[in-house]
C-alpha cells in the first residue's frame, strides 16, 4: 500500500497558481530596461491589448523574477523579422542572458537558413522545434506559444503542440551546450530564477495575452 501511494505521488502534476497578466494591455507598467529602470513608450508601444516594437526600444524585462512557471503568450513577426523571448534571465559577467524561445520569420530571415536551432519556437542555438509537430503561422498572423519551466526541465509549445523538451545538465544538454554560442558559460541556464525578456532585434514584432502562472 505504501509503495502504491508513493507511485501515485510521483505522477501528481505540479500545483499551479492562477494565471496572472504581466501586460495590462494599455501601459508598459511592470516592464523595465536591462538596468531595471521603467520603460517609457517609444520604440515599444502599448495599445489595444498589444505590446509592439515599432522602433528602437531596446529589449525589455519583467520587474519580477520567476522560478518554476508557465508563460503563455501570442506573437506575430514582421517579414524577415527576428525577436525572441528569454526566460530566467540573469547576469553572466556584463551580459544578461537566459534560454530563448526563438521568434522569427523562418522563410525570409537569414537565421532561418542556419538550421532548426535558429528558427521559431526552437531553444535558440541548442535544440530545434520538432518539425513533425511544428505548425507555424504565416508572417503577419498570430501564433500561440507557451513556455513551461520546472526545476531544470524546459518545454516549448507552439500552437498547441509541444515542440521542445530538454533538461539542463542532462547528457543531451551537455552535448548541445558544448556546440552552442554559450559554451564558454558553464553555468548557463542553471540559475533557479530570473526575469522574462522580450527581445529588440531591430525588427517590428507584436505580443499580446502575456500571462504567467507560478508552479509549486
C-alpha positions in Angstrom: 0.0 0.0 0.0 2.8 2.4 0.9 4.5 1.7 -2.4 1.3 2.4 -4.3 0.8 5.7 -2.5 4.4 6.7 -3.3 3.9 5.9 -7.0 0.7 8.0 -7.1 2.6 10.9 -5.5 5.1 10.7 -8.3 2.5 11.2 -11.1 0.6 14.0 -9.4 1.2 17.2 -11.6 2.7 20.4 -10.2 0.2 22.6 -8.4 -0.2 25.8 -10.4 -1.3 29.3 -9.2 -3.8 31.3 -11.1 -2.8 32.9 -14.4 -1.7 36.5 -13.9 -1.3 39.0 -16.7 2.1 40.6 -17.0 1.0 43.2 -19.5 -2.1 45.3 -18.7 -2.8 46.0 -22.4 -2.5 49.7 -22.1 0.8 50.6 -20.5 4.4 49.4 -20.0 3.9 49.2 -16.3 5.8 46.3 -14.8 8.5 46.3 -17.6 12.0 47.7 -17.3 15.1 48.0 -19.3 18.2 45.9 -18.6 19.2 48.3 -15.8 15.9 47.8 -14.0 14.6 51.3 -14.9 11.0 51.9 -16.0 10.3 51.8 -19.8 8.7 54.7 -21.4 6.6 54.4 -24.6 8.7 55.0 -27.7 10.1 52.1 -29.6 7.7 49.9 -27.6 4.1 50.8 -27.6 1.1 49.5 -25.6 -2.2 49.9 -27.4 -5.5 47.9 -27.5 -4.0 44.9 -25.8 -0.9 44.7 -28.0 2.7 45.3 -26.9 4.6 46.1 -30.1 8.1 47.1 -31.1 7.9 49.6 -33.9 11.3 51.4 -33.5 14.4 51.2 -31.4 13.3 50.5 -27.9 15.8 48.0 -26.5 15.0 44.7 -25.0 12.5 44.9 -22.1 12.3 42.8 -18.9 9.7 42.0 -16.3 10.3 43.7 -13.0 9.7 40.4 -11.3 11.8 37.2 -11.4 10.2 33.8 -11.9 11.5 30.4 -10.9 9.1 27.5 -11.8 6.4 28.8 -14.0 4.3 28.6 -17.2 4.3 31.6 -19.5 1.7 31.8 -22.3 1.7 34.5 -25.0 0.8 35.3 -28.6 3.1 36.8 -31.1 3.4 37.9 -34.7 6.5 38.8 -36.5 7.2 41.2 -39.4 8.5 40.0 -42.8 12.2 39.0 -42.4 11.8 39.8 -38.7 13.6 38.5 -35.7 12.8 38.7 -31.9 12.7 36.2 -29.1 11.5 35.5 -25.5 14.2 34.8 -23.0 13.4 33.5 -19.5 15.2 33.1 -16.2 17.4 35.9 -17.4 20.2 36.7 -15.1 23.7 38.3 -15.3 26.7 36.5 -16.7 29.5 38.9 -16.3 28.3 42.1 -18.0 25.7 40.2 -20.1 22.0 39.5 -19.3 21.3 36.0 -20.7 18.8 33.2 -20.4 17.3 30.4 -22.5 15.5 31.8 -25.5 12.2 30.8 -27.3 13.1 32.0 -30.8 10.6 34.3 -32.6 11.5 34.5 -36.3 10.3 34.7 -39.9 11.8 31.3 -40.8 11.3 31.8 -44.5 12.8 35.3 -45.1 15.2 36.0 -42.2 18.8 34.8 -42.8 18.8 32.9 -39.5 16.0 30.7 -40.9 18.6 29.2 -43.3 21.1 28.4 -40.4 19.3 25.3 -39.3 16.4 24.5 -37.0 18.2 25.7 -33.8 17.8 29.3 -35.1 14.2 29.0 -36.2 10.9 29.8 -34.5 10.0 28.0 -31.3 13.5 26.5 -31.0 15.5 26.6 -27.9 17.8 29.1 -29.6 21.2 27.7 -30.6 20.5 24.5 -28.7 17.6 22.4 -29.9 15.3 22.8 -32.9 11.5 22.7 -32.6 10.2 19.2 -33.6 9.5 19.6 -37.3 6.8 16.9 -37.2 4.8 18.9 -34.6 5.7 22.5 -35.5 2.8 24.4 -37.1 4.0 27.9 -37.7 1.5 30.5 -38.9 2.5 32.8 -41.9 4.1 36.2 -41.3 1.5 38.7 -40.0 -0.7 36.1 -38.3 -0.8 35.4 -34.6 0.9 32.4 -33.1 0.1 31.0 -29.7 3.1 29.9 -27.6 3.8 28.6 -24.1 7.0 28.0 -22.1 7.0 25.6 -19.1 9.9 25.7 -16.7 10.1 23.3 -13.7 13.4 22.8 -11.9 15.9 22.2 -14.7 13.2 20.9 -17.1 12.3 23.2 -20.1 9.5 22.9 -22.5 8.4 25.0 -25.5 4.9 24.8 -27.1 3.7 26.3 -30.4 0.1 26.5 -31.5 -0.9 23.7 -29.1 1.9 21.3 -29.7 4.9 20.6 -27.5 7.9 21.1 -29.8 10.9 21.3 -27.4 11.7 19.4 -24.3 15.1 19.2 -22.5 16.7 19.0 -19.1 19.5 21.4 -18.2 22.6 19.4 -17.2 21.5 16.1 -18.9 23.8 14.3 -21.3 21.8 15.8 -24.2 22.2 19.3 -22.8 25.9 18.9 -22.2 26.4 17.8 -25.9 24.3 20.7 -27.3 25.8 23.2 -24.9 29.3 22.3 -26.0 28.4 23.2 -29.6 26.4 26.4 -28.7 27.4 30.0 -28.6 27.1 29.7 -24.8 29.8 27.0 -24.4 32.0 29.5 -22.6 29.4 29.8 -19.8 29.4 26.5 -17.9 26.6 27.6 -15.6 24.3 28.8 -18.4 20.6 28.2 -17.6 21.3 26.6 -14.2 20.1 29.5 -12.1 16.8 28.8 -10.4 15.0 32.0 -11.3 15.3 35.1 -13.4 13.4 37.7 -15.4 11.4 37.3 -18.6 12.7 39.3 -21.6 11.2 40.4 -24.9 14.0 41.0 -27.4 14.6 44.0 -29.5 16.4 42.7 -32.6 15.7 45.9 -34.6 12.6 44.4 -36.3 8.9 45.1 -35.8 7.2 42.4 -33.6 4.0 42.3 -31.6 3.0 40.4 -28.5 -0.3 40.1 -26.7 -2.1 38.0 -24.0 1.1 37.6 -21.9 0.2 35.6 -18.8 2.3 33.8 -16.2 1.3 31.2 -13.5 3.8 30.0 -11.0 4.2 26.3 -10.4 4.7 24.8 -6.9 
